[in-house]
Amino acid sequence: MKAVTERVKEELLSEVHINRCLIEVECSSEGDVILRGQVSSFYQKQMAQETVKRVIKANGFSNLPQQMILNVRNEIQVNWF
């Protein structure tokens, strides 16, 4: 799962619409990719989640054995100010 976490972090760094330094990425033993942190809009929160989904699909992570199915848990908080 470390490969998934590292790849997601790399993609988030290249995403111009997201302040990556405020987002943490981890993988749970249940196969979830968990996003935590703070952003300034719901758009940024959604973009972070879509970035994870794109990484999973593009890198073949969705073909992992069934016991390692990856889900996205978006726990990012939106702070307007």
Jmol script that loads the backbone (N, CA, C; Angstrom):
load data "model"
ATOM      1  N   MET A   1       0.805  -1.196   0.000  1.00  0.00           N
ATOM      2  CA  MET A   1       0.000   0.000   0.000  1.00  0.00           C
ATOM      3  C   MET A   1       0.853   1.268   0.000  1.00  0.00           C
ATOM      4  N   LYS A   2       2.113   1.137   0.358  1.00  0.00           N
ATOM      5  CA  LYS A   2       3.002   2.297   0.366  1.00  0.00           C
ATOM      6  C   LYS A   2       3.117   2.887  -1.037  1.00  0.00           C
ATOM      7  N   ALA A   3       3.113   2.039  -2.053  1.00  0.00           N
ATOM      8  CA  ALA A   3       3.202   2.530  -3.428  1.00  0.00           C
ATOM      9  C   ALA A   3       2.005   3.418  -3.761  1.00  0.00           C
ATOM     10  N   VAL A   4       0.839   3.049  -3.278  1.00  0.00           N
ATOM     11  CA  VAL A   4      -0.367   3.847  -3.517  1.00  0.00           C
ATOM     12  C   VAL A   4      -0.216   5.211  -2.850  1.00  0.00           C
ATOM     13  N   THR A   5       0.184   5.211  -1.592  1.00  0.00           N
ATOM     14  CA  THR A   5       0.342   6.460  -0.842  1.00  0.00           C
ATOM     15  C   THR A   5       1.343   7.389  -1.513  1.00  0.00           C
ATOM     16  N   GLU A   6       2.486   6.859  -1.902  1.00  0.00           N
ATOM     17  CA  GLU A   6       3.525   7.674  -2.532  1.00  0.00           C
ATOM     18  C   GLU A   6       3.060   8.230  -3.869  1.00  0.00           C
ATOM     19  N   ARG A   7       2.380   7.405  -4.646  1.00  0.00           N
ATOM     20  CA  ARG A   7       1.899   7.859  -5.960  1.00  0.00           C
ATOM     21  C   ARG A   7       0.847   8.956  -5.814  1.00  0.00           C
ATOM     22  N   VAL A   8      -0.050   8.810  -4.839  1.00  0.00           N
ATOM     23  CA  VAL A   8      -1.076   9.833  -4.598  1.00  0.00           C
ATOM     24  C   VAL A   8      -0.411  11.139  -4.174  1.00  0.00           C
ATOM     25  N   LYS A   9       0.574  11.065  -3.294  1.00  0.00           N
ATOM     26  CA  LYS A   9       1.283  12.269  -2.856  1.00  0.00           C
ATOM     27  C   LYS A   9       1.941  12.975  -4.031  1.00  0.00           C
ATOM     28  N   GLU A  10       2.569  12.209  -4.920  1.00  0.00           N
ATOM     29  CA  GLU A  10       3.210  12.790  -6.109  1.00  0.00           C
ATOM     30  C   GLU A  10       2.189  13.514  -6.975  1.00  0.00           C
ATOM     31  N   GLU A  11       1.044  12.880  -7.194  1.00  0.00           N
ATOM     32  CA  GLU A  11      -0.003  13.490  -8.028  1.00  0.00           C
ATOM     33  C   GLU A  11      -0.546  14.754  -7.385  1.00  0.00           C
ATOM     34  N   LEU A  12      -0.768  14.720  -6.083  1.00  0.00           N
ATOM     35  CA  LEU A  12      -1.287  15.903  -5.399  1.00  0.00           C
ATOM     36  C   LEU A  12      -0.315  17.073  -5.496  1.00  0.00           C
ATOM     37  N   LEU A  13       0.990  16.781  -5.470  1.00  0.00           N
ATOM     38  CA  LEU A  13       1.995  17.838  -5.614  1.00  0.00           C
ATOM     39  C   LEU A  13       1.889  18.528  -6.965  1.00  0.00           C
ATOM     40  N   SER A  14       1.512  17.792  -7.990  1.00  0.00           N
ATOM     41  CA  SER A  14       1.429  18.370  -9.327  1.00  0.00           C
ATOM     42  C   SER A  14       0.067  19.009  -9.614  1.00  0.00           C
ATOM     43  N   GLU A  15      -0.881  18.841  -8.717  1.00  0.00           N
ATOM     44  CA  GLU A  15      -2.227  19.395  -8.903  1.00  0.00           C
ATOM     45  C   GLU A  15      -2.221  20.873  -8.507  1.00  0.00           C
ATOM     46  N   VAL A  16      -2.406  21.751  -9.488  1.00  0.00           N
ATOM     47  CA  VAL A  16      -2.285  23.196  -9.238  1.00  0.00           C
ATOM     48  C   VAL A  16      -3.447  23.772  -8.437  1.00  0.00           C
ATOM     49  N   HIS A  17      -4.567  23.080  -8.381  1.00  0.00           N
ATOM     50  CA  HIS A  17      -5.744  23.601  -7.694  1.00  0.00           C
ATOM     51  C   HIS A  17      -5.787  23.239  -6.212  1.00  0.00           C
ATOM     52  N   ILE A  18      -4.775  22.523  -5.720  1.00  0.00           N
ATOM     53  CA  ILE A  18      -4.790  22.030  -4.349  1.00  0.00           C
ATOM     54  C   ILE A  18      -3.499  22.436  -3.646  1.00  0.00           C
ATOM     55  N   ASN A  19      -3.619  22.896  -2.421  1.00  0.00           N
ATOM     56  CA  ASN A  19      -2.445  23.168  -1.591  1.00  0.00           C
ATOM     57  C   ASN A  19      -2.067  21.864  -0.904  1.00  0.00           C
ATOM     58  N   ARG A  20      -1.254  21.081  -1.534  1.00  0.00           N
ATOM     59  CA  ARG A  20      -0.896  19.727  -1.092  1.00  0.00           C
ATOM     60  C   ARG A  20      -0.275  19.700   0.298  1.00  0.00           C
ATOM     61  N   CYS A  21       0.418  20.744   0.683  1.00  0.00           N
ATOM     62  CA  CYS A  21       1.106  20.718   1.976  1.00  0.00           C
ATOM     63  C   CYS A  21       0.125  20.664   3.136  1.00  0.00           C
ATOM     64  N   LEU A  22      -1.148  20.919   2.890  1.00  0.00           N
ATOM     65  CA  LEU A  22      -2.155  20.858   3.947  1.00  0.00           C
ATOM     66  C   LEU A  22      -2.952  19.557   3.922  1.00  0.00           C
ATOM     67  N   ILE A  23      -2.550  18.604   3.080  1.00  0.00           N
ATOM     68  CA  ILE A  23      -3.270  17.336   2.958  1.00  0.00           C
ATOM     69  C   ILE A  23      -2.338  16.175   3.303  1.00  0.00           C
ATOM     70  N   GLU A  24      -2.820  15.301   4.161  1.00  0.00           N
ATOM     71  CA  GLU A  24      -2.097  14.083   4.518  1.00  0.00           C
ATOM     72  C   GLU A  24      -2.753  12.905   3.802  1.00  0.00           C
ATOM     73  N   VAL A  25      -1.941  11.943   3.394  1.00  0.00           N
ATOM     74  CA  VAL A  25      -2.436  10.750   2.708  1.00  0.00           C
ATOM     75  C   VAL A  25      -1.930   9.527   3.454  1.00  0.00           C
ATOM     76  N   GLU A  26      -2.825   8.591   3.707  1.00  0.00           N
ATOM     77  CA  GLU A  26      -2.402   7.313   4.289  1.00  0.00           C
ATOM     78  C   GLU A  26      -3.310   6.209   3.768  1.00  0.00           C
ATOM     79  N   CYS A  27      -2.834   4.985   3.886  1.00  0.00           N
ATOM     80  CA  CYS A  27      -3.624   3.818   3.517  1.00  0.00           C
ATOM     81  C   CYS A  27      -3.883   2.995   4.774  1.00  0.00           C
ATOM     82  N   SER A  28      -5.123   2.580   4.923  1.00  0.00           N
ATOM     83  CA  SER A  28      -5.465   1.749   6.081  1.00  0.00           C
ATOM     84  C   SER A  28      -5.243   0.283   5.733  1.00  0.00           C
ATOM     85  N   SER A  29      -5.226  -0.550   6.744  1.00  0.00           N
ATOM     86  CA  SER A  29      -5.070  -1.988   6.517  1.00  0.00           C
ATOM     87  C   SER A  29      -6.303  -2.579   5.841  1.00  0.00           C
ATOM     88  N   GLU A  30      -7.416  -1.826   5.852  1.00  0.00           N
ATOM     89  CA  GLU A  30      -8.636  -2.284   5.173  1.00  0.00           C
ATOM     90  C   GLU A  30      -8.642  -1.935   3.692  1.00  0.00           C
ATOM     91  N   GLY A  31      -7.599  -1.244   3.216  1.00  0.00           N
ATOM     92  CA  GLY A  31      -7.513  -0.901   1.806  1.00  0.00           C
ATOM     93  C   GLY A  31      -8.076   0.458   1.463  1.00  0.00           C
ATOM     94  N   ASP A  32      -8.322   1.291   2.460  1.00  0.00           N
ATOM     95  CA  ASP A  32      -8.822   2.637   2.204  1.00  0.00           C
ATOM     96  C   ASP A  32      -7.662   3.606   2.025  1.00  0.00           C
ATOM     97  N   VAL A  33      -7.798   4.521   1.074  1.00  0.00           N
ATOM     98  CA  VAL A  33      -6.895   5.658   0.979  1.00  0.00           C
ATOM     99  C   VAL A  33      -7.596   6.782   1.734  1.00  0.00           C
ATOM    100  N   ILE A  34      -6.940   7.294   2.768  1.00  0.00           N
ATOM    101  CA  ILE A  34      -7.557   8.293   3.641  1.00  0.00           C
ATOM    102  C   ILE A  34      -6.893   9.647   3.399  1.00  0.00           C
ATOM    103  N   LEU A  35      -7.724  10.633   3.112  1.00  0.00           N
ATOM    104  CA  LEU A  35      -7.261  12.007   2.934  1.00  0.00           C
ATOM    105  C   LEU A  35      -7.670  12.804   4.168  1.00  0.00           C
ATOM    106  N   ARG A  36      -6.718  13.513   4.761  1.00  0.00           N
ATOM    107  CA  ARG A  36      -6.993  14.362   5.919  1.00  0.00           C
ATOM    108  C   ARG A  36      -6.282  15.697   5.721  1.00  0.00           C
ATOM    109  N   GLY A  37      -6.826  16.703   6.348  1.00  0.00           N
ATOM    110  CA  GLY A  37      -6.197  18.017   6.291  1.00  0.00           C
ATOM    111  C   GLY A  37      -7.225  19.099   6.109  1.00  0.00           C
ATOM    112  N   GLN A  38      -6.772  20.223   5.559  1.00  0.00           N
ATOM    113  CA  GLN A  38      -7.644  21.374   5.388  1.00  0.00           C
ATOM    114  C   GLN A  38      -7.409  22.004   4.035  1.00  0.00           C
ATOM    115  N   VAL A  39      -8.494  22.432   3.426  1.00  0.00           N
ATOM    116  CA  VAL A  39      -8.443  23.183   2.176  1.00  0.00           C
ATOM    117  C   VAL A  39      -9.402  24.364   2.307  1.00  0.00           C
ATOM    118  N   SER A  40      -9.389  25.263   1.336  1.00  0.00           N
ATOM    119  CA  SER A  40     -10.200  26.468   1.445  1.00  0.00           C
ATOM    120  C   SER A  40     -11.502  26.414   0.659  1.00  0.00           C
ATOM    121  N   SER A  41     -11.787  25.295  -0.042  1.00  0.00           N
ATOM    122  CA  SER A  41     -13.053  25.208  -0.781  1.00  0.00           C
ATOM    123  C   SER A  41     -13.458  23.746  -0.975  1.00  0.00           C
ATOM    124  N   PHE A  42     -14.749  23.560  -1.211  1.00  0.00           N
ATOM    125  CA  PHE A  42     -15.242  22.218  -1.506  1.00  0.00           C
ATOM    126  C   PHE A  42     -14.684  21.729  -2.843  1.00  0.00           C
ATOM    127  N   TYR A  43     -14.398  22.644  -3.747  1.00  0.00           N
ATOM    128  CA  TYR A  43     -13.795  22.283  -5.027  1.00  0.00           C
ATOM    129  C   TYR A  43     -12.443  21.604  -4.803  1.00  0.00           C
ATOM    130  N   GLN A  44     -11.607  22.187  -3.931  1.00  0.00           N
ATOM    131  CA  GLN A  44     -10.298  21.604  -3.646  1.00  0.00           C
ATOM    132  C   GLN A  44     -10.445  20.239  -2.981  1.00  0.00           C
ATOM    133  N   LYS A  45     -11.413  20.111  -2.096  1.00  0.00           N
ATOM    134  CA  LYS A  45     -11.662  18.824  -1.443  1.00  0.00           C
ATOM    135  C   LYS A  45     -12.015  17.773  -2.486  1.00  0.00           C
ATOM    136  N   GLN A  46     -12.902  18.121  -3.407  1.00  0.00           N
ATOM    137  CA  GLN A  46     -13.317  17.185  -4.453  1.00  0.00           C
ATOM    138  C   GLN A  46     -12.169  16.868  -5.408  1.00  0.00           C
ATOM    139  N   MET A  47     -11.355  17.879  -5.733  1.00  0.00           N
ATOM    140  CA  MET A  47     -10.214  17.656  -6.622  1.00  0.00           C
ATOM    141  C   MET A  47      -9.218  16.679  -6.001  1.00  0.00           C
ATOM    142  N   ALA A  48      -9.007  16.771  -4.708  1.00  0.00           N
ATOM    143  CA  ALA A  48      -8.104  15.831  -4.034  1.00  0.00           C
ATOM    144  C   ALA A  48      -8.644  14.411  -4.145  1.00  0.00           C
ATOM    145  N   GLN A  49      -9.932  14.252  -3.930  1.00  0.00           N
ATOM    146  CA  GLN A  49     -10.554  12.922  -4.027  1.00  0.00           C
ATOM    147  C   GLN A  49     -10.480  12.388  -5.445  1.00  0.00           C
ATOM    148  N   GLU A  50     -10.753  13.216  -6.425  1.00  0.00           N
ATOM    149  CA  GLU A  50     -10.683  12.785  -7.821  1.00  0.00           C
ATOM    150  C   GLU A  50      -9.256  12.428  -8.220  1.00  0.00           C
ATOM    151  N   THR A  51      -8.282  13.116  -7.658  1.00  0.00           N
ATOM    152  CA  THR A  51      -6.879  12.796  -7.920  1.00  0.00           C
ATOM    153  C   THR A  51      -6.561  11.387  -7.440  1.00  0.00           C
ATOM    154  N   VAL A  52      -7.045  11.031  -6.254  1.00  0.00           N
ATOM    155  CA  VAL A  52      -6.828   9.672  -5.730  1.00  0.00           C
ATOM    156  C   VAL A  52      -7.469   8.649  -6.658  1.00  0.00           C
ATOM    157  N   LYS A  53      -8.695   8.883  -7.067  1.00  0.00           N
ATOM    158  CA  LYS A  53      -9.385   7.936  -7.952  1.00  0.00           C
ATOM    159  C   LYS A  53      -8.632   7.771  -9.272  1.00  0.00           C
ATOM    160  N   ARG A  54      -8.115   8.878  -9.803  1.00  0.00           N
ATOM    161  CA  ARG A  54      -7.365   8.829 -11.071  1.00  0.00           C
ATOM    162  C   ARG A  54      -6.086   8.006 -10.906  1.00  0.00           C
ATOM    163  N   VAL A  55      -5.386   8.186  -9.789  1.00  0.00           N
ATOM    164  CA  VAL A  55      -4.150   7.437  -9.523  1.00  0.00           C
ATOM    165  C   VAL A  55      -4.447   5.950  -9.420  1.00  0.00           C
ATOM    166  N   ILE A  56      -5.498   5.593  -8.690  1.00  0.00           N
ATOM    167  CA  ILE A  56      -5.856   4.185  -8.520  1.00  0.00           C
ATOM    168  C   ILE A  56      -6.147   3.545  -9.871  1.00  0.00           C
ATOM    169  N   LYS A  57      -6.917   4.238 -10.695  1.00  0.00           N
ATOM    170  CA  LYS A  57      -7.298   3.683 -11.997  1.00  0.00           C
ATOM    171  C   LYS A  57      -6.104   3.638 -12.967  1.00  0.00           C
ATOM    172  N   ALA A  58      -5.347   4.718 -13.026  1.00  0.00           N
ATOM    173  CA  ALA A  58      -4.253   4.824 -14.004  1.00  0.00           C
ATOM    174  C   ALA A  58      -3.084   3.901 -13.703  1.00  0.00           C
ATOM    175  N   ASN A  59      -2.898   3.554 -12.446  1.00  0.00           N
ATOM    176  CA  ASN A  59      -1.747   2.748 -12.067  1.00  0.00           C
ATOM    177  C   ASN A  59      -2.079   1.292 -11.816  1.00  0.00           C
ATOM    178  N   GLY A  60      -3.286   0.891 -12.144  1.00  0.00           N
ATOM    179  CA  GLY A  60      -3.653  -0.508 -12.009  1.00  0.00           C
ATOM    180  C   GLY A  60      -3.905  -0.959 -10.590  1.00  0.00           C
ATOM    181  N   PHE A  61      -3.986  -0.007  -9.649  1.00  0.00           N
ATOM    182  CA  PHE A  61      -4.222  -0.395  -8.266  1.00  0.00           C
ATOM    183  C   PHE A  61      -5.613  -0.974  -8.065  1.00  0.00           C
ATOM    184  N   SER A  62      -6.545  -0.661  -8.965  1.00  0.00           N
ATOM    185  CA  SER A  62      -7.902  -1.200  -8.833  1.00  0.00           C
ATOM    186  C   SER A  62      -7.943  -2.691  -9.153  1.00  0.00           C
ATOM    187  N   ASN A  63      -6.851  -3.237  -9.689  1.00  0.00           N
ATOM    188  CA  ASN A  63      -6.787  -4.663 -10.013  1.00  0.00           C
ATOM    189  C   ASN A  63      -6.144  -5.482  -8.900  1.00  0.00           C
ATOM    190  N   LEU A  64      -5.969  -4.885  -7.734  1.00  0.00           N
ATOM    191  CA  LEU A  64      -5.399  -5.616  -6.601  1.00  0.00           C
ATOM    192  C   LEU A  64      -6.362  -6.714  -6.165  1.00  0.00           C
ATOM    193  N   PRO A  65      -5.864  -7.726  -5.461  1.00  0.00           N
ATOM    194  CA  PRO A  65      -6.753  -8.783  -4.975  1.00  0.00           C
ATOM    195  C   PRO A  65      -7.918  -8.195  -4.183  1.00  0.00           C
ATOM    196  N   GLN A  66      -9.038  -8.889  -4.185  1.00  0.00           N
ATOM    197  CA  GLN A  66     -10.256  -8.371  -3.576  1.00  0.00           C
ATOM    198  C   GLN A  66     -10.063  -7.927  -2.128  1.00  0.00           C
ATOM    199  N   GLN A  67      -9.228  -8.617  -1.365  1.00  0.00           N
ATOM    200  CA  GLN A  67      -9.021  -8.237   0.021  1.00  0.00           C
ATOM    201  C   GLN A  67      -8.296  -6.897   0.156  1.00  0.00           C
ATOM    202  N   MET A  68      -7.790  -6.360  -0.956  1.00  0.00           N
ATOM    203  CA  MET A  68      -7.077  -5.088  -0.922  1.00  0.00           C
ATOM    204  C   MET A  68      -7.797  -4.009  -1.717  1.00  0.00           C
ATOM    205  N   ILE A  69      -9.105  -4.133  -1.894  1.00  0.00           N
ATOM    206  CA  ILE A  69      -9.866  -3.147  -2.656  1.00  0.00           C
ATOM    207  C   ILE A  69      -9.670  -1.773  -2.038  1.00  0.00           C
ATOM    208  N   LEU A  70      -9.410  -0.810  -2.876  1.00  0.00           N
ATOM    209  CA  LEU A  70      -9.142   0.540  -2.409  1.00  0.00           C
ATOM    210  C   LEU A  70     -10.397   1.404  -2.476  1.00  0.00           C
ATOM    211  N   ASN A  71     -10.700   2.044  -1.364  1.00  0.00           N
ATOM    212  CA  ASN A  71     -11.771   3.019  -1.283  1.00  0.00           C
ATOM    213  C   ASN A  71     -11.140   4.344  -0.881  1.00  0.00           C
ATOM    214  N   VAL A  72     -11.827   5.422  -1.180  1.00  0.00           N
ATOM    215  CA  VAL A  72     -11.338   6.737  -0.802  1.00  0.00           C
ATOM    216  C   VAL A  72     -12.181   7.257   0.353  1.00  0.00           C
ATOM    217  N   ARG A  73     -11.520   7.572   1.458  1.00  0.00           N
ATOM    218  CA  ARG A  73     -12.193   8.223   2.591  1.00  0.00           C
ATOM    219  C   ARG A  73     -11.688   9.661   2.642  1.00  0.00           C
ATOM    220  N   ASN A  74     -12.547  10.566   2.251  1.00  0.00           N
ATOM    221  CA  ASN A  74     -12.172  11.969   2.189  1.00  0.00           C
ATOM    222  C   ASN A  74     -12.577  12.647   3.495  1.00  0.00           C
ATOM    223  N   GLU A  75     -11.617  12.807   4.388  1.00  0.00           N
ATOM    224  CA  GLU A  75     -11.859  13.427   5.687  1.00  0.00           C
ATOM    225  C   GLU A  75     -11.301  14.852   5.735  1.00  0.00           C
ATOM    226  N   ILE A  76     -11.071  15.428   4.572  1.00  0.00           N
ATOM    227  CA  ILE A  76     -10.545  16.794   4.471  1.00  0.00           C
ATOM    228  C   ILE A  76     -11.618  17.776   4.952  1.00  0.00           C
ATOM    229  N   GLN A  77     -11.202  18.745   5.731  1.00  0.00           N
ATOM    230  CA  GLN A  77     -12.103  19.789   6.208  1.00  0.00           C
ATOM    231  C   GLN A  77     -11.959  21.027   5.338  1.00  0.00           C
ATOM    232  N   VAL A  78     -13.082  21.704   5.114  1.00  0.00           N
ATOM    233  CA  VAL A  78     -13.075  22.945   4.352  1.00  0.00           C
ATOM    234  C   VAL A  78     -13.135  24.105   5.335  1.00  0.00           C
ATOM    235  N   ASN A  79     -12.138  24.968   5.264  1.00  0.00           N
ATOM    236  CA  ASN A  79     -12.094  26.187   6.081  1.00  0.00           C
ATOM    237  C   ASN A  79     -12.207  27.378   5.158  1.00  0.00           C
ATOM    238  N   TRP A  80     -13.266  28.096   5.274  1.00  0.00           N
ATOM    239  CA  TRP A  80     -13.519  29.233   4.388  1.00  0.00           C
ATOM    240  C   TRP A  80     -12.613  30.413   4.677  1.00  0.00           C
ATOM    241  N   PHE A  81     -12.117  30.521   5.884  1.00  0.00           N
ATOM    242  CA  PHE A  81     -11.332  31.697   6.248  1.00  0.00           C
ATOM    243  C   PHE A  81      -9.958  31.328   6.696  1.00  0.00           C
TER     244      PHE A  81
END
end "model"
wireframe off; spacefill off
backbone 0.3
color backbone group
